[in-house]
Amino acid sequence: MRMLLIHADSFAYKIKSKAVAEPEEGVREGLGALMKEVLVAFCTVEKRDEKNPELVASRAAREISEVASKVGAKNVMIYPYAHLSSDLGSKDVAIPLLKSLEAKVKARRLNVHRSPFGWYKSFSLNCKGHPLSELSRSITVEEEESPAPLKTEYAIMDEEGELHPPEEYPYKREEGEFKTLVMKEALKRELPGGKPRFLEYCSKFGIEWEPYSDVGHMRYEPEGNLIFELISEYAWQVASSLGIPIFSVRGTNMFNLAEAPVREHAKLFGEKLYEVEADGRTLVLRYAACHQQFSMVKDWIASYRQVPFGTFELADSYRLERSGELLLCFRVRKLHMPDLHVYCRDLENAKEISLKIHKKIYEEIRKLGREYVSIYNDFDSITQR
């Protein structure tokens, strides 16, 4: 957010006409306001503010309060002003942000009026002309976007519940795959081996990178596409075998970052988001199907008698993985997730269904003669028990 702060003898405005197709509601032409002995905050909401609008509002309120204290102003006029930046944020974010700013400034015991967003207005301003009467501020959130690196610790819990450092765990003969996982992922040791065998099969069946797209996107020739479709159908069969109703759904692959559920979920993926600019809005390609399925199901009419049930989609998803880490079929920028969400009656029902799904996952991998290992990102709570 960019702000121009003017300490004025008086400030008055009058609404003239709509400046955008859908301006702030509850306003009509001819209305206006007059404030005397006022700090006028001309505010421009920018695209970068969409990443954390509440933090921007809090920081802007603090700046306004500090300047008001310095100049002795008790009245504040918050005035939307689109001329302090060329990188404007969407109205879907700007209006709630400015309303939040108004509330936060009021909470600091200042008398506040906010001019409506999206309207042409005439105004008159009498600046006091002292050294602090004209100030500019730029509100950013960069500090919050660069958290300190997390310290990662690993421990292996045996069947008796004892914890072991990865270097000291006594691996059993049948735990060879688990040992490989620990050596590579936890201890970061390079393991011997050559070119992965699966790349030979990819070449044989026409599964390859798409050179006309962004890096990390694949294409499938007839044999490869047949394999893909058969695996997709098998994923649906597995999901449908859980003994509860499963409904197949399909969503879109692009979302508005201005929507709170999308924005909150997107924070989990950070720099891996695929962003697209369109019609003045920041859109992100689907990184997961969770919030979309929840948004869909909340609009259904269902009773407790109909749970548990699940929703399933083979969801195309997008992650902006680093180009140097891409690996055909494994580390890609467009992937397909068999995404299943189950809605349960209560906690006990959720435990029952979770164990059933857990068992099914292990059944399927063992059909391939392999083994899964359960990894829990919960070390602190385990060690504190």
N, C-alpha and C positions, 0 to 999 in steps of 0.2 A: 504494500500500500504506500502511495505517495500522499503526503499531506502538506498543505500550505496553511500556516496558522497566522491569522491576522487579529491583532488586538484592536478593537474598533470602538468608537463612541457609539455607533449604531450600525445595524445591518437590517435590511428589509428585503423581502422578495415577494413576488406574485407569480402564480402558476399561469402559463400561457396556453400550452398545447402539448400533446404527446410527442416525446422525442424518440421513442422506440415502439414497436408494435404492441408489446404487452408491458406497459409500465406498472409501477406499484399501484395496487388497487386501493379503493377507498378514498380517492382524491378527485377533485373536480376543478375545472378551470376557474380562475378568478380568486381562489383562496391564496392565502399567504401568511406571513408572520413578520413581526418587528421585534427586535431585541436591542436593548441599550446596554452600554458597558459590557461588551460581549467579546469572547474569544471565538472567532469564526474558524472552523476547521474544514477547509476544502479538501475532500477526500477522493482519491482515485483508487478503486479496487483493481488490482492487477492479476494477471493469469497465475503468477506464482503463489498468490494468496490462497488459491483453491486447494493447495496441499494441506493447509492447516488454518482454516479461517478463524477458529476460536482463539488460537494463539495470536494471530494477527490482531484480532479485536482487543485482546488483553493488553498487548504491547502498545497499541495505538491509544487505548484509554489511559494507560500510564503516562505516555508522552503528553497527551492533552492535559491531564491533571497536573503534571509537573510544570508545564508552561503557564497554565491558569494560576497556579500558586505563585509563580515568579512575578507575573504581571498584576496580580491581585484581582483577577476576574472571577466572578461567581456564576456568570451566565456563559453557556457554550452553545454555539450553533453548529451542528453537523450538516455539512452541505455536500452532497454528491457532486463530483466535478470530474468530467471525463478528459480533461485536457492537461493532466500532469504526467501522463505516460502514454506510449503508443501500444503497449501490450495490455489491453484491457481484459479484465476478468468477465465471466458471464454474469448475467443478471441473476441466474439461479443461485449463485454464490454471493453476489454483491449485496442483494437486498437483505438476506439473513445476517450477513456479516455486519452491515451498517446498523441493523436493529440490535444486534448483540453489542456493538460498540456503544450505542445509545444507552443501553441498560447498564453497561459497565461504568460509563462515565457518571450516570445517575447514582450508582452505588458509591461513588466517591464524594457524594454530598454536593454535587454541582447541579444547577438548574439547566436542563438540557432541552433543546428543541432540535428535531431532525427534519430536514427538508426531504420531501419524497423523491424516490429514484425514478428516472426515466421520463421526466417532464422538462420541457423548455420553460425557463423562468426568467423574468427580469429581476434584477436586484440592484440595490444601492448600498454603498459601503463608505463609511467615514473612518479611515485608518487614523490611529492616534499619532503615529509618526515618531515614537520614541525608539531607542536602540533595540528593544525586544519585541517591537510591534509587528515585525514581519520575519517569520521563521519557517524553515522547511524541514520536513522529516521524511525518512524512508524506513518503512517497517519491513523487516525480513524475518524468515524463519530458518535460515541456513544453519544456525547453531544447533537447532533441535534435530536437523536432518543428518547430523554427523555424530551419532552416539559413539561413546568410547568402545573400543573392541572388547568383546565378551571373552572372559576367560573360560575355556572349555576343559572340563575334566571328565574322565571316563572311569567307569567301574563295571565289573562283571559280577552279577549276582548268580550264585549257584542255586541248586534246587532246595538247599536248606536255608536260603535267605542270607547267606554270608556274602559280603562284598570283597572283591579281589582287585588289586591293580591289574590292568591288562598285561603288564610284563610278567606277572607272577602267577597268572591263572593256570591251573593244571588241566590242559586240554585233553579230552578223551579222544580215542582213535576216530570215533564217528563225527567229531567236531572239526574236521579239516576245513570245511567251507567257512565255518564260523571263525576259525583262526585266521584264514585268509582275509576275511572282512575286517577283523580287528587290526591285523598287521597293516593293512592298506589305509583304512579310514581313520582309525584311532591313533595309531603309532606313526602313520605317514611314511611307511617303509616301501620302497620300490620292490616289486616282486618280479622274479624272472618270468619271461614269456615273450612271445613274438606277436605277430599280427593276429588279431582275434579271428577265429574260424568263421564267425557268423558273417563277416564281411564277404567271404567267398559265396555264401548263400544269397546275400543281397545282390551281388553281381550276377549270379546265375538266374535269379527270378525278377530282375529288373526293378529293384528297390534302390533308389539313388537320390543324390541331391538334385534339386531343381536349379539350374544355372540362371534362369531368367527371373528368379525371385530374390528376396533377401537371403543371406546365408542362413543355414540352419533349417531350411524348408525342403521337404522331400517330395518325390513323385513316385508313382507306382505304375509299372507297365502291367499288361494283362495278368501275368502269373502272380506278380506281387499284389495286385489289387484283389485277386481271388483269395489269396492268403489273408489279406487285411479284412475282407468281408466275412470270411469264415471265422476268424478270431472274434470279430465284432458280434456275430451271431452266437458264438459260444459264450461270450461274456454275458449276454442277455439270458441264455439258458441257465448259467450258474446263478445269476441274481434271482431268477425266477424259481430256483429250487430250494429257497430258504424256508418254504412253508408258510409264507405270509403274502398278502396281495402286493404285487409290484407293478407300478404304473410307468409306462414308457413316456417320457416327456422330451421336448426339444426346445431349446432357448436360442437366443441370438449370441453373437460373438463380440459385441461391442457395447460398452456401457459409459454412461455419463459420470465423470469423476466428481461432478457437483453433488450427486446424490450421496447422502450420508452413509448408507450401508456399503455402497461401492467404495467410497473413499476410505472408510475404516478398514475394510477387508484388504484394500490395496496396499495399506501401510505394511502388511506382512511381507510384501514382495519387493518393496523398495525400488532399487534401480533396475529390476528385471521387468518392469512394466513396459509394454508396447503402447505408446501414446500416439493419438491421431488428432489433429486439429481440424474442426469442421464447424462452419457457421458460428464462429466465435466461442465454441465450447471445446473443452479438452475431453476427449473420449479415450478409453483404454480398451484394447482387445482383451477378451476374456482370459483371465489367468487361472480361474477355477470356477466351478459351477455351483458352489455352495450357496452364496447369497441369492443367486437367481432362482434356484429351486425353492429356497425358503420363501422368497417373495411370491412365487407362484402359488405355493401351497397355502399361504396365509389367506388367500382369496377364495379358497375352496370352502364349501359347506360340508363339514364332517363332524360326527359325534364321537364320543369316547368309545362307543361300541364298534367303531370301524378301525380302531387302532389295535395292534400295530399295522402299518403299511409302509411301503417304500416308494420312492421315485427314482427312476434310473434314466441316465442319458449317456451315450457315448459322446462326450463333449470335446470338441476341438478347442484347445487351449493354447495360450501363447506366453512364452517367457523370453525375455531379451537376454539369453545366455551369452556369455563372453565368446567371441568368435574363436579364440584360441582353444576353448574347451569343448567345442562341438565334436560329437561323434555320431555317425550315422546310426539311426534307430534308438540311440541311448540318450545322448545329450543334444537336444534339438530346440529350435525356437517355435515350432508348431508341433504340438503333441496331441494325442487323443487319450482321454481318460474315461474308462468305464466308471462313471460317477454315481454311486448309490447312497441315498440318504434315507434313513428309516425313522419314522415318527412313532414314538412309544407312549404307552398309557401312563407309566410312572417310572420311577427309578429302578424298581425291581424288574419291571418288564424290559427296561433298557439293558440291564445287566444280562438278562436271559438272552435277548436278541444279540447282544455284542458277543457273547460266548459262542453262539451258534454261527455267527459270521466268522469269528476267529477260527473255529474248527473247520469251516468250509474253505477258508484261505489255505490252511495247512493241507487239507485233503487235495486241493488242486495242485499245489506245487510238488507234492509227493508223487503225483501221477507222472511227473517228469523226472523222477528220481533225484530230486533236489530237496533242499530244506531251507525254510525261512528261519530267521532269528528275530525275536521281538526286541525292539529298541525303544526305550522310554526316555524322553527328554525331561526327566524329573529327579535329577540326582540329589538336589538339596533336600527335597521332601523325604527321599528315601533315607538319606544319611541322618536325618534329624529324628527318625522314629526310634 
